[in-house]
Amino acid sequence: MNDQNVKFLEDSLFNLGFGDKLNEQLKTNMKENQTEFQLDFSNEQKVPGTEALDKIQYQLHFKRAKDMDMYFFNSYTAKLTDETNQSKEQLFYVNKSRGVTSKEAYNLLSGRAVNKNLINKEGEKYNAWIQLDFSNKDKYDNHMTRVFHEKYQFGLNEGLAQLPIKGKETGLSDSLLNSLHKGNLTPVTFVKDDKEFKRFVAANPQYKNIDVYDENGKYLFHTKKKQEGVKVESKEETKNTTKTKGESTAPKKEKKTGTAKAKKPRTRVSESAAGKSMKK
């Protein structure tokens, strides 16, 4: 058994959010010199604002090199079963121990977007938001991935600035921004008329806004970018829109008329294309 290979794989598991609980199982399987093997890992995530638990199961895929004593951690499958017993599943690729973390996989399967550093076919690095498209699958039965590039001009700071977040006058905290970049439904404190109340916020790059939820995790409204600025829509203005878990509640934009061609703000790619290029 290659000790350096073991250490590399253990570090990969830790960096991707699986901790060290699988280390002994990893060593046992490597000692058996199997061509390939899988490790199972499960976790529960508390649904923000509720006592409900989402259950997520992971199957990690390892394969032995043909001509050397070395194993590779190439991918893992994540299956989310929410509090309503509805399930979603996705294969995530691992590239040199980097890729979508276990928590980010949960957030993506929950319908939220995650910010990642990627590499294109030319080997150039770029930053983008990614989000699963639950209405389309590739030939491997994997959900397609929507990619919102920097040119899409989604302003996370701009959207947050329109909300009455406590302490924003001194600057938004790095922990808030980092949490939103990871796709978390993030708790914040709003201040209005000298009263404080708890809210949750999430990034929604597809519609260039911030989704806002009440203290029980129920959708309230979103910030909407317009030419003259950013408008915060009230709950009443959006009451005709419905949201189920994993879906955006923002109303569809009206189609533009005229001869000018509409810009293509995003691309939709298969997980096999997007996942293999991901950096942590």
C-alpha positions as CSV (number, residue, x, y, z in Angstrom):
1,M,0.0,0.0,0.0
2,N,1.3,3.4,-1.0
3,D,1.5,5.5,2.1
4,Q,1.8,8.8,0.2
5,N,-1.2,7.9,-1.8
6,V,-3.1,7.1,1.4
7,K,-2.2,10.5,2.9
8,F,-3.2,12.3,-0.3
9,L,-6.6,10.6,-0.4
10,E,-7.2,11.2,3.3
11,D,-6.4,14.9,2.7
12,S,-8.8,14.9,-0.2
13,L,-11.6,13.5,1.9
14,F,-11.0,16.1,4.6
15,N,-10.9,19.0,2.1
16,L,-14.1,17.9,0.5
17,G,-15.9,17.9,3.8
18,F,-16.0,14.2,4.6
19,G,-13.7,14.5,7.6
20,D,-11.6,11.6,8.8
21,K,-14.4,9.0,9.6
22,L,-13.7,7.1,6.4
23,N,-9.9,6.8,6.8
24,E,-9.9,3.3,8.2
25,Q,-12.3,1.9,5.6
26,L,-10.2,3.6,2.9
27,K,-7.0,1.8,4.1
28,T,-8.8,-1.5,4.4
29,N,-10.0,-1.4,0.8
30,M,-6.7,-0.2,-0.5
31,K,-4.9,-3.2,1.2
32,E,-7.2,-5.6,-0.6
33,N,-5.9,-4.3,-4.0
34,Q,-9.3,-4.1,-5.5
35,T,-9.7,-2.6,-9.0
36,E,-12.2,-0.2,-7.6
37,F,-14.4,0.3,-4.5
38,Q,-16.9,2.6,-3.0
39,L,-17.2,4.1,0.5
40,D,-20.6,5.2,1.9
41,F,-21.1,8.3,4.0
42,S,-24.3,9.8,5.4
43,N,-25.2,13.1,7.0
44,E,-28.2,15.1,8.2
45,Q,-28.7,18.9,7.7
46,K,-31.2,20.8,9.8
47,V,-33.6,22.8,7.6
48,P,-33.1,26.5,8.6
49,G,-35.9,27.8,10.7
50,T,-37.4,24.4,11.4
51,E,-36.8,21.2,13.4
52,A,-37.0,19.1,10.2
53,L,-33.9,17.3,8.9
54,D,-32.7,16.7,5.4
55,K,-30.9,13.4,4.9
56,I,-28.1,13.2,2.5
57,Q,-26.2,10.0,1.4
58,Y,-22.9,10.0,-0.4
59,Q,-21.2,7.1,-2.3
60,L,-17.5,7.9,-2.9
61,H,-15.9,6.2,-5.9
62,F,-12.3,5.1,-5.9
63,K,-10.4,3.3,-8.7
64,R,-6.9,1.7,-8.9
65,A,-4.4,2.8,-11.5
66,K,-3.6,0.1,-14.1
67,D,0.1,0.2,-14.0
68,M,1.0,1.5,-10.5
69,D,0.2,1.1,-6.8
70,M,-2.1,4.1,-6.6
71,Y,-5.8,4.8,-6.2
72,F,-7.8,7.8,-7.4
73,F,-10.8,9.5,-5.9
74,N,-12.6,10.4,-9.1
75,S,-16.2,11.2,-8.1
76,Y,-19.0,10.8,-5.6
77,T,-22.8,10.5,-5.8
78,A,-24.9,12.5,-3.5
79,K,-28.6,11.8,-2.8
80,L,-30.7,14.2,-0.9
81,T,-34.0,13.2,0.7
82,D,-35.8,16.2,2.2
83,E,-38.3,16.4,5.0
84,T,-41.1,15.7,2.5
85,N,-39.4,12.4,1.5
86,Q,-38.6,13.7,-2.0
87,S,-35.2,12.7,-3.4
88,K,-32.7,14.2,-5.8
89,E,-29.4,12.7,-6.9
90,Q,-26.3,14.0,-8.6
91,L,-22.8,12.7,-9.6
92,F,-20.0,15.2,-8.7
93,Y,-16.6,14.9,-10.2
94,V,-13.3,15.3,-8.2
95,N,-10.3,16.8,-9.9
96,K,-7.0,16.4,-8.0
97,S,-8.8,16.5,-4.7
98,R,-10.7,19.6,-5.6
99,G,-14.4,20.1,-6.5
100,V,-17.8,20.5,-5.0
101,T,-17.6,19.9,-1.2
102,S,-20.2,17.7,0.6
103,K,-22.0,20.7,2.0
104,E,-22.0,22.5,-1.4
105,A,-23.5,19.3,-2.9
106,Y,-26.3,19.5,-0.3
107,N,-26.9,23.2,-1.2
108,L,-26.9,22.5,-4.9
109,L,-29.4,19.6,-4.5
110,S,-31.5,22.0,-2.4
111,G,-31.7,24.3,-5.4
112,R,-29.3,27.0,-4.4
113,A,-26.3,28.3,-6.3
114,V,-22.7,27.9,-5.4
115,N,-19.7,30.1,-6.4
116,K,-16.7,28.2,-7.6
117,N,-13.3,28.8,-9.3
118,L,-13.3,26.8,-12.6
119,I,-11.0,26.0,-15.5
120,N,-12.1,26.2,-19.1
121,K,-11.0,23.9,-22.0
122,E,-8.1,26.2,-22.7
123,G,-6.8,25.8,-19.2
124,E,-7.7,29.3,-18.2
125,K,-9.1,30.0,-14.7
126,Y,-12.4,31.8,-14.1
127,N,-15.0,32.4,-11.4
128,A,-18.6,31.5,-11.8
129,W,-21.8,30.6,-10.0
130,I,-23.1,27.1,-10.7
131,Q,-26.7,25.8,-10.2
132,L,-28.3,22.5,-11.0
133,D,-31.0,22.5,-13.7
134,F,-33.6,20.0,-12.4
135,S,-35.6,20.2,-15.6
136,N,-32.8,18.9,-17.9
137,K,-30.5,15.9,-17.7
138,D,-27.6,14.7,-19.7
139,K,-27.2,11.3,-21.4
140,Y,-25.9,9.8,-18.1
141,D,-29.1,10.8,-16.3
142,N,-27.3,13.6,-14.4
143,H,-28.8,17.0,-13.9
144,M,-27.4,19.6,-16.3
145,T,-25.4,22.5,-14.6
146,R,-26.1,26.1,-15.2
147,V,-23.0,28.3,-15.2
148,F,-23.3,32.0,-14.6
149,H,-20.0,33.7,-15.6
150,E,-18.6,36.9,-14.2
151,K,-19.8,38.7,-17.3
152,Y,-23.3,37.9,-16.2
153,Q,-22.7,40.7,-13.7
154,F,-24.5,39.3,-10.7
155,G,-23.8,41.8,-7.9
156,L,-23.9,40.0,-4.5
157,N,-22.8,43.0,-2.6
158,E,-25.2,45.3,-4.5
159,G,-28.2,43.1,-3.7
160,L,-27.2,42.8,0.0
161,A,-26.8,46.6,0.3
162,Q,-30.5,47.1,-0.4
163,L,-31.5,45.0,2.6
164,P,-31.8,46.4,6.2
165,I,-29.0,44.1,7.5
166,K,-27.7,45.1,10.9
167,G,-24.2,46.5,10.9
168,K,-24.0,46.9,7.1
169,E,-22.9,50.5,7.5
170,T,-19.5,49.3,8.7
171,G,-19.3,46.8,5.8
172,L,-20.7,43.3,5.2
173,S,-18.8,40.6,7.0
174,D,-16.6,38.1,5.2
175,S,-18.4,35.3,7.0
176,L,-21.7,36.4,5.5
177,L,-20.2,36.6,2.0
178,N,-18.4,33.3,2.3
179,S,-21.5,31.6,3.5
180,L,-23.5,32.9,0.5
181,H,-20.8,31.9,-1.9
182,K,-21.0,28.3,-0.6
183,G,-24.7,28.3,-1.3
184,N,-25.9,28.3,2.3
185,L,-29.3,29.7,3.4
186,T,-27.6,32.2,5.7
187,P,-29.1,33.8,8.9
188,V,-28.9,37.6,9.2
189,T,-30.5,40.2,11.5
190,F,-32.7,42.9,9.9
191,V,-33.3,46.2,11.6
192,K,-36.5,48.2,10.9
193,D,-38.0,51.0,13.1
194,D,-35.5,50.2,15.8
195,K,-36.7,46.6,15.9
196,E,-34.5,43.6,15.2
197,F,-35.8,40.4,13.6
198,K,-34.2,37.2,12.1
199,R,-34.2,36.5,8.4
200,F,-32.4,34.1,6.1
201,V,-30.9,35.1,2.7
202,A,-29.6,33.2,-0.3
203,A,-27.9,34.2,-3.5
204,N,-29.9,33.8,-6.7
205,P,-27.6,34.6,-9.6
206,Q,-30.0,33.4,-12.3
207,Y,-32.3,36.4,-11.6
208,K,-29.5,38.6,-10.2
209,N,-31.1,39.0,-6.8
210,I,-31.1,38.0,-3.2
211,D,-33.9,35.7,-1.9
212,V,-35.1,36.6,1.6
213,Y,-36.9,34.1,4.0
214,D,-38.5,34.6,7.3
215,E,-37.3,33.1,10.6
216,N,-39.2,29.9,9.8
217,G,-37.5,29.5,6.4
218,K,-40.5,30.6,4.5
219,Y,-39.9,32.6,1.3
220,L,-40.8,36.3,1.6
221,F,-39.4,38.4,-1.2
222,H,-36.3,39.1,-3.4
223,T,-34.3,42.1,-4.4
224,K,-34.8,42.8,-8.1
225,K,-32.3,44.7,-10.2
226,K,-33.7,47.4,-12.5
227,Q,-32.2,50.0,-14.7
228,E,-32.7,52.7,-12.1
229,G,-31.5,50.7,-9.2
230,V,-32.5,47.8,-7.0
231,K,-36.1,47.4,-5.9
232,V,-37.1,45.2,-3.0
233,E,-40.4,43.5,-3.8
234,S,-42.8,43.0,-1.1
235,K,-44.5,39.7,-0.2
236,E,-47.7,40.9,-1.7
237,E,-46.1,41.8,-5.0
238,T,-44.8,38.2,-5.3
239,K,-47.8,36.4,-3.8
240,N,-48.7,35.0,-7.2
241,T,-45.4,33.2,-7.4
242,T,-45.0,29.8,-5.8
243,K,-41.9,28.0,-4.7
244,T,-41.1,24.4,-4.0
245,K,-37.8,23.3,-2.6
246,G,-35.1,23.5,-5.2
247,E,-36.9,26.0,-7.5
248,S,-36.5,29.7,-7.9
249,T,-39.4,31.9,-7.0
250,A,-38.4,34.9,-9.1
251,P,-41.0,35.7,-11.8
252,K,-40.0,35.1,-15.4
253,K,-38.6,38.0,-17.3
254,E,-40.6,39.3,-20.2
255,K,-39.2,38.6,-23.6
256,K,-37.6,41.5,-25.3
257,T,-38.9,42.6,-28.7
258,G,-37.0,44.2,-31.5
259,T,-34.3,43.2,-33.9
260,A,-31.4,43.2,-31.4
261,K,-30.2,39.7,-30.4
262,A,-30.6,38.9,-26.7
263,K,-27.4,38.3,-24.9
264,K,-26.7,34.8,-23.6
265,P,-25.9,35.3,-19.9
266,R,-25.3,31.7,-19.0
267,T,-24.4,28.4,-20.4
268,R,-25.9,25.0,-19.6
269,V,-23.4,22.1,-19.4
270,S,-23.4,18.6,-18.3
271,E,-21.9,17.7,-14.9
272,S,-19.2,15.7,-16.7
273,A,-18.1,18.9,-18.4
274,A,-18.5,21.3,-15.5
275,G,-17.5,19.0,-12.7
276,K,-14.1,18.0,-14.1
277,S,-13.0,21.6,-14.4
278,M,-13.8,22.6,-10.8
279,K,-11.3,24.0,-8.4
280,K,-12.1,24.4,-4.7
